[in-house]
Amino acid sequence: MGKLIYEGTTKAEIEDRALTHLQLVITAKLRRGEPFAFTWREDMSVGGGRTTVWVHAGSSLVFKYSGSRQPSINREWIEALAFTASAPSGLYLVPEPAEGASSGHIPATTTA
């Protein structure tokens, strides 16, 4: 289980595969200078509910993974997440489209 850490204090536990896809969408939006809201559901162990943060070029973000391997990338999932990020409600985690639904899978790339 990975973690997204926002501004050094707000943390979300997110499965590594989902976090990888979120990272790709978030960094693409920020490279284009497009701020957006990001909402996630909190685990019941921390009281449940949901958290929304405003993500912008000056945001401090850390993507911390529990595993050492980067998963393969599902292009359809990237597109679905990017669609939510561009909507007025902002980015939120949507279920991954079924494996092999199309030729949307691309091999993982090494990131710095």
ChimeraX attribute file (.defattr): number of C-alpha atoms within 10 A of each C-alpha:
attribute: neighborCount
match mode: 1-to-1
recipient: residues
	/A:1	14
	/A:2	18
	/A:3	17
	/A:4	19
	/A:5	16
	/A:6	17
	/A:7	14
	/A:8	11
	/A:9	8
	/A:10	12
	/A:11	16
	/A:12	20
	/A:13	17
	/A:14	21
	/A:15	14
	/A:16	21
	/A:17	19
	/A:18	19
	/A:19	21
	/A:20	22
	/A:21	22
	/A:22	24
	/A:23	16
	/A:24	14
	/A:25	20
	/A:26	22
	/A:27	14
	/A:28	13
	/A:29	19
	/A:30	16
	/A:31	11
	/A:32	9
	/A:33	11
	/A:34	15
	/A:35	19
	/A:36	21
	/A:37	18
	/A:38	19
	/A:39	18
	/A:40	16
	/A:41	15
	/A:42	16
	/A:43	12
	/A:44	8
	/A:45	6
	/A:46	7
	/A:47	8
	/A:48	10
	/A:49	10
	/A:50	10
	/A:51	13
	/A:52	14
	/A:53	16
	/A:54	12
	/A:55	21
	/A:56	17
	/A:57	14
	/A:58	9
	/A:59	14
	/A:60	12
	/A:61	19
	/A:62	14
	/A:63	17
	/A:64	16
	/A:65	19
	/A:66	10
	/A:67	12
	/A:68	7
	/A:69	11
	/A:70	15
	/A:71	15
	/A:72	14
	/A:73	19
	/A:74	23
	/A:75	17
	/A:76	18
	/A:77	22
	/A:78	21
	/A:79	14
	/A:80	18
	/A:81	23
	/A:82	21
	/A:83	14
	/A:84	18
	/A:85	24
	/A:86	15
	/A:87	11
	/A:88	9
	/A:89	12
	/A:90	20
	/A:91	25
	/A:92	19
	/A:93	19
	/A:94	12
	/A:95	10
	/A:96	15
	/A:97	15
	/A:98	10
	/A:99	11
	/A:100	9
	/A:101	10
	/A:102	11
	/A:103	10
	/A:104	15
	/A:105	15
	/A:106	10
	/A:107	11
	/A:108	13
	/A:109	10
	/A:110	7
	/A:111	5
	/A:112	3
